[in-house]
Amino acid sequence: MDQPSPAPTPHRIVVVGGGAGGLELVTRLGDGLGRRGRADVALIEKARTHLWKPLLHEVAAGSMDVGRHELDYLAQAYWHGFRFRFGEMVGLDRSRRLVHLAANFDDEGRLITPQRAVGYDTLVIAIGSVTNDFGTPGVKEHAIALDTPEEAQLFNRRLVNACLRAHTQAEPVRPGQLHVAIIGAGATGTELSAELHRTLRGVVAYGLDKIDPDKDIKITLIEAADRVVPALPQRLSEATARLLGELGVEIRTGARVTEVRPDGICLAGGDFISSELVVWSAGVRGPDVLKDLDGLEVSRSGQLVVRATLQTTRDDAIFAMGDCAYLVPDGETRPIPPRAQAAHQQANHLRRQIARRLEGQPVEPFVYRDFGSLVSLGDFSTIGSLMGFLAGKGMLVEGYVARLMYRSLYKMHETALHGPVKVGLDTIARSLTRRTEPHVKLH
Ligand SMILES: Cc1cc2nc3c(=O)[nH]c(=O)nc-3n(C[C@H](O)[C@H](O)[C@H](O)COP(=O)(O)OP(=O)(O)OC[C@H]3O[C@@H](n4cnc5c(N)ncnc54)[C@H](O)[C@@H]3O)c2cc1C
């Protein structure tokens, strides 16, 4: 008697990294291909919960409660037809199509998940970027980067502790004790400085009356280029610098940091800035694991080099997207910037292209549309440039309109993950509970 032929195994799609881009992609693939049984969709991720990275400066400043915005990967996988594989990608075997994962241990050193390998037919690498300290001495020891929610929370704890210490100590507040130095005046550093101005005063206002905010608290923004937010048009840099100046944020442009010490920052030229709280936000690079990923090509900035289709240059079955991908579009001289809007567009693009690939159709090239940049200066203002509208001409926006547009990028991310109904209900719930809670995190 003839044996029934075994059911064909579904195509295995594996996305590594559930961040701004990867989680949108795997959610959509799970909803589409996964639920219909057309593919086996899986996410490999080293964290257990997701928090949209552009919120990290708000976490660091204490104006955002992580618990209200983080998303459990296991639950998201259950709701959206994909599997969650908890673990960090540490290597790749391209000939056997395996992703190697490190073992995971709990706080007491007990094994949670063993070292293992996950097989794929199509692989998407979306593991983001890490802060680039350019080998500057003392950064690892004495500065905090905002790469993960844990780092942002660590900075916030140091900040609140510094305020509590200053309030209870017998001696006067030391120079530098409540000074925050932020190195890198790109969007992250600039947004953080404005947000900190507000929240530090908020913490003190809750009764730490031995601290004089105007005398004891100082925020310094240090930038090697000759203006703040150098990626934005000159006019916006000037407007940003003016607003920060009105808040009392000290700006040092054209200043190169040579060392970070426990008590402050040394600049080329000999200046020293006293500061016991230092954030490093000067540039990003690809995570170290990409350097040796079974021969895949990497750029000088340590990102995976991809073709216009977002396929890696040496392997058609492997795509890269978001901050970890390096793509210089045809006719351009600079790569697509490491931004959430690029990751969002690439997730949309790859969702369609992977479906085409499964049907045996050719993969189409990705076209990046720069919609401009927005910088949020906390409650004070939002300014930025909008591109691509009005027949390709750029447009500068400020104030309430810019603020709404800034928020809409996050809403687009949330909608991609949960759909419009849940996002609408969540927004109402958050705005109601916000009225009954402190506006700054106090622990
Ligand atoms: C404070 C701040 C403010 C920002 N503001 C803006 C803004 O206003 N507008 C804007 O467009 N962009 C902004 N950005 C940049 C934006 O956050 C990034 O461009 C975006 O998050 C990139 O998305 P991604 O999916 O490539 O990576 P990420 O969102 O960083 O996600 C990467 C994921 O991969 C996981 N991962 C990493 N390594 C591994 C591994 N080896 N194995 C398994 N999992 C791994 C990580 O845990 C993470 O979940 C901001 C960034 C910061 C830090």
The ligand as an SDF file (V2000), in Angstrom:
LIG
                    3D

 53 58  0  0  0  0  0  0  0  0999 V2000
   16.4950   58.1860   22.9140 C   0  0  0  0  0  0  0  0  0  0  0  0
   16.2590   57.9080   21.4450 C   0  0  0  0  0  0  0  0  0  0  0  0
   15.3740   58.7130   20.7360 C   0  0  0  0  0  0  0  0  0  0  0  0
   15.1360   58.4510   19.3730 C   0  0  0  0  0  0  0  0  0  0  0  0
   14.2240   59.2380   18.7110 N   0  0  0  0  0  0  0  0  0  0  0  0
   13.9280   58.9710   17.4210 C   0  0  0  0  0  0  0  0  0  0  0  0
   12.9430   59.7430   16.7310 C   0  0  0  0  0  0  0  0  0  0  0  0
   12.3750   60.6770   17.2790 O   0  0  0  0  0  0  0  0  0  0  0  0
   12.6600   59.4370   15.4240 N   0  0  0  0  0  0  0  0  0  0  0  0
   13.2780   58.3930   14.7960 C   0  0  0  0  0  0  0  0  0  0  0  0
   12.9680   58.1390   13.6140 O   0  0  0  0  0  0  0  0  0  0  0  0
   14.2120   57.6370   15.4220 N   0  0  0  0  0  0  0  0  0  0  0  0
   14.5510   57.8890   16.7260 C   0  0  0  0  0  0  0  0  0  0  0  0
   15.5060   57.1250   17.3690 N   0  0  0  0  0  0  0  0  0  0  0  0
   16.1820   56.0380   16.6270 C   0  0  0  0  0  0  0  0  0  0  0  0
   15.2870   54.7700   16.6480 C   0  0  0  0  0  0  0  0  0  0  0  0
   15.0310   54.4000   17.9700 O   0  0  0  0  0  0  0  0  0  0  0  0
   15.9860   53.6490   15.9090 C   0  0  0  0  0  0  0  0  0  0  0  0
   16.3510   54.0620   14.6320 O   0  0  0  0  0  0  0  0  0  0  0  0
   15.0530   52.4300   15.7970 C   0  0  0  0  0  0  0  0  0  0  0  0
   14.6760   51.9550   17.0680 O   0  0  0  0  0  0  0  0  0  0  0  0
   15.7230   51.3160   14.9800 C   0  0  0  0  0  0  0  0  0  0  0  0
   14.8640   50.2260   14.9150 O   0  0  0  0  0  0  0  0  0  0  0  0
   15.4340   48.7470   14.7630 P   0  0  0  0  0  0  0  0  0  0  0  0
   14.2650   47.8480   14.6510 O   0  0  0  0  0  0  0  0  0  0  0  0
   16.4590   48.7180   13.7060 O   0  0  0  0  0  0  0  0  0  0  0  0
   16.2280   48.4750   16.1340 O   0  0  0  0  0  0  0  0  0  0  0  0
   15.7410   48.5480   17.6370 P   0  0  0  0  0  0  0  0  0  0  0  0
   14.4700   49.2580   17.7840 O   0  0  0  0  0  0  0  0  0  0  0  0
   16.9170   49.0390   18.4080 O   0  0  0  0  0  0  0  0  0  0  0  0
   15.4990   47.0070   18.0150 O   0  0  0  0  0  0  0  0  0  0  0  0
   16.5210   46.0530   18.0160 C   0  0  0  0  0  0  0  0  0  0  0  0
   16.0470   44.8450   18.7920 C   0  0  0  0  0  0  0  0  0  0  0  0
   16.9920   43.7810   18.6150 O   0  0  0  0  0  0  0  0  0  0  0  0
   17.2480   43.1520   19.8630 C   0  0  0  0  0  0  0  0  0  0  0  0
   18.5740   42.5510   19.7650 N   0  0  0  0  0  0  0  0  0  0  0  0
   19.7620   43.2080   19.7000 C   0  0  0  0  0  0  0  0  0  0  0  0
   20.7790   42.3300   19.5540 N   0  0  0  0  0  0  0  0  0  0  0  0
   20.2210   41.1000   19.5140 C   0  0  0  0  0  0  0  0  0  0  0  0
   20.7630   39.7870   19.3640 C   0  0  0  0  0  0  0  0  0  0  0  0
   22.0740   39.5710   19.1910 N   0  0  0  0  0  0  0  0  0  0  0  0
   19.9060   38.7290   19.3940 N   0  0  0  0  0  0  0  0  0  0  0  0
   18.5660   38.9350   19.5610 C   0  0  0  0  0  0  0  0  0  0  0  0
   18.0080   40.1560   19.7030 N   0  0  0  0  0  0  0  0  0  0  0  0
   18.8290   41.2210   19.6590 C   0  0  0  0  0  0  0  0  0  0  0  0
   17.1240   44.2780   20.8700 C   0  0  0  0  0  0  0  0  0  0  0  0
   16.8570   43.7650   22.1790 O   0  0  0  0  0  0  0  0  0  0  0  0
   15.9690   45.0860   20.2920 C   0  0  0  0  0  0  0  0  0  0  0  0
   14.7210   44.6250   20.7770 O   0  0  0  0  0  0  0  0  0  0  0  0
   15.7930   57.3710   18.7260 C   0  0  0  0  0  0  0  0  0  0  0  0
   16.7030   56.5810   19.4530 C   0  0  0  0  0  0  0  0  0  0  0  0
   16.9230   56.8380   20.7920 C   0  0  0  0  0  0  0  0  0  0  0  0
   17.9080   55.9680   21.5620 C   0  0  0  0  0  0  0  0  0  0  0  0
  1  2  1  0
  2  3  1  0
  2 52  2  0
  3  4  2  0
  4  5  1  0
  4 50  1  0
  5  6  2  0
  6  7  1  0
  6 13  1  0
  7  8  2  0
  7  9  1  0
  9 10  1  0
 10 11  2  0
 10 12  1  0
 12 13  2  0
 13 14  1  0
 14 15  1  0
 14 50  1  0
 15 16  1  0
 16 17  1  0
 16 18  1  0
 18 19  1  0
 18 20  1  0
 20 21  1  0
 20 22  1  0
 22 23  1  0
 23 24  1  0
 24 25  2  0
 24 26  1  0
 24 27  1  0
 27 28  1  0
 28 29  2  0
 28 30  1  0
 28 31  1  0
 31 32  1  0
 32 33  1  0
 33 34  1  0
 33 48  1  0
 34 35  1  0
 35 36  1  0
 35 46  1  0
 36 37  1  0
 36 45  1  0
 37 38  2  0
 38 39  1  0
 39 40  1  0
 39 45  2  0
 40 41  1  0
 40 42  2  0
 42 43  1  0
 43 44  2  0
 44 45  1  0
 46 47  1  0
 46 48  1  0
 48 49  1  0
 50 51  2  0
 51 52  1  0
 52 53  1  0
M  END
$$$$
